[in-house]
Amino acid sequence: MTPTVTAALIKKGFTVNIESGAGIEARFRNDDYAAAGAKLTDKNTAFKSDIVLKVRQPMDSELANFKENGNLISFLYPALNKPLIEKLAEKKLTVFG
């Protein structure tokens, strides 16, 4: 998510938690997100959000961090990653790929 999208979501009333350093590869600094109104958090806190946006599919080591009955939006490729989808279902996540 870009800082511009972050600002738009905050304007609509959402609280946006961004994992510190999440935008580095896209050349977005923590300060850019903070200026847009996001709360910078650690990975565990970000994953406990009601809705998690994640570019890459979650790794097995990250699955325990998700909030049960939460929502995940990510590139998952369900037909290729059935074991991952089953693990996400065990967490009762609503998943959009």
Steps between C-alpha positions, in 0.01 A plus 500: 500500500629844417493797736239661270266201537571502873388863523183423300406212731561710809284778353219240464530415871728194496786454742807393303783305663814469289782263590811710552718468191226342287537755221878492466511291181244733343708799614245622756642610832342455840475880514288498182246269663506689829439828315200335330359417844597133536607346827839327462504164675698181525405197287302326776282805561442558128390138453243534781310761296149419379616525138855415393630599157809299408674495163663160537318197632553442871777270610424215740687686774257794463175303524483510880507880487165534321192593696243220498198598286707773337532588133800458272547654157807360325632323191432141605450291185260258674523225237876486551502540878231272638691425826532873570131560429408219739717653775339840445157337521596347835551860625149575367639774280302651217752506218499694173764404245 
